[in-house]
Amino acid sequence: MENTGQSLNEGLTHNTVNSLSMAARGIKIGAILSLVWVGLITLNGIYTQFINLSYGYPIDLYFVTAILGLASTAIFIIPILNGFKFSSRVGRAIAGNDQQSMAEGFDSLKKVGKTVFIFSIIKLALWIIGYAIMSINGGGYGLY
């Protein structure tokens, strides 16, 4: 990365730099743990579906729901990777006193917020639609 010539630490206090460094480390650990968690959930979903199919259970609404759940879990890799990029770039910016890396890091953090917000709205809408369908069909607890 190219340094813009202006020192990163000119506008930041020592306490701010320490806080950013701790936040970057915490987000990196969280991103790694989240990737492991998404992987385990995905493997469990795939394993469960193969077991169900091997016992001859038909493909039904639960299978479709499981596939949609696996897809939404896999899609959440995007904000996790952006969080990892944030932590790496902020760590590099602090170590190398580089404003360009810091700006790129905060751009990645902005992408995390946008992506999580959009995905949350979509999942909430799908959840509401699913409850409405279950209520119409008389299954589950539904919306009464």
N, C-alpha and C positions, 0 to 999 in steps of 0.2 A: 504494500500500500504506500501511496505517496503522502508524505507529510506536508501539510499546508503551510508550514513555517511558523505557525503560532503555537505556542506551548499549551498543552492541555491543562497543565496545573496553574496557569495564570489566573483562571477564573474559578478554580475549585479549591476549597479548603481541604486540609488534611483529613478532617472528619468525613467530608463528602467522598473523597477518594477511597477511604477505608470502607464506607458504607456501600459504594458501588462495587468494590472488590468482593465484599461479603455477599452482596446480592447476586453477582455474577457466578460465584462459586455455588451458592444455594440453588440457583436456577439450573446450572449445569448438572448438579446431582439430581435434582427433580426431573430434568429432561431424560437423563439416563434411566432412572427408575421408571419413568412413564413409558419409555420405549420397551423396557423389559415387561412391564405390566400389559401393554397393548399386545405384545407378542404372545404372552401366556393366555390372554383372553382369546386371541385369534386361534391359537392352537387348540384350546379347549373347545371352542365352537366348532371347528373343523372336525375334531375327534368325535364329538358328540353326534354330529350329523352323519359321519361315516358309520358309527355304531348303530344309529337308528336305521339307516338304510340297509346295513348288513343283516339286521333282524327282520327285514321285510316291511317295515313301517312305510306307509305311503307318504308321498310328498304332499304336505297339507299346509295350512296356514301357519303352523308353528315352524315349519321348515323355512318358509318364506320370511317369517319374522326373524329367525335366527340368521339367515343370510343378510338381511338388512342390518341387523345388529353388528354382524361381522364387518360389513362394508362401512358402517358409521365409525366403528372402532378403528378400522384401518385408515379412514380419512383423518382421524385426529392425530395422525403422525405429522401432518403439516404444521400445526402450531407447536408441537413438541420440537420439531427440527428447527423452527424459527426461534424458539426459546434457547436452544443449544447454540445457534448462531449468535444470538444476543450475548450470551455469556462468554463465548469465545472471543468475540470482537471487543467487548468491553474489557476483558482481561488483557487482550493484546494492546488496547489503547492505553490502559493504565501502565502496563509494563514498558511500552515504547513511547509514552507521552505523545500519542498520535490522535489528533482531533478527527481525522477522517474515519478511522476505525471506530471511534466513539459515536460518530454520527450514523455510521452503518449499523452499529449495534442497536441504537435506539430506533432506527428504521425497522429492524427485525422485531423489536419489542412491540412496535406499533402494529405490525402485521399479525403478531400473536393475538393482540386484543381484538382486532377486526375479525380474524378467522374464528376465534372462539365465540364471539358474539353472533356471527352469522350462523355457525353450526348449531349453537344453542337454540336460536330461533327456529331453525329447520327441525331440530329434534323435538322441540316442544310442539310444533305444528303437527309433526307426524304422530306424536304421542296422543294428541287431542283427536286427530283423525282416527287413529286406531281405537281409542275408547268409544268414539261415536259409532264406528263400524261394529264393534262388539255389542254396544247397546242396541243397535238396530237388529242384530242377529240374535239377541237374547243371551249371549255368552258373557262370561266373566261378571265382574261387579258392575261395570257400565256406569253411565251417568243417568241417574234417576231423578 
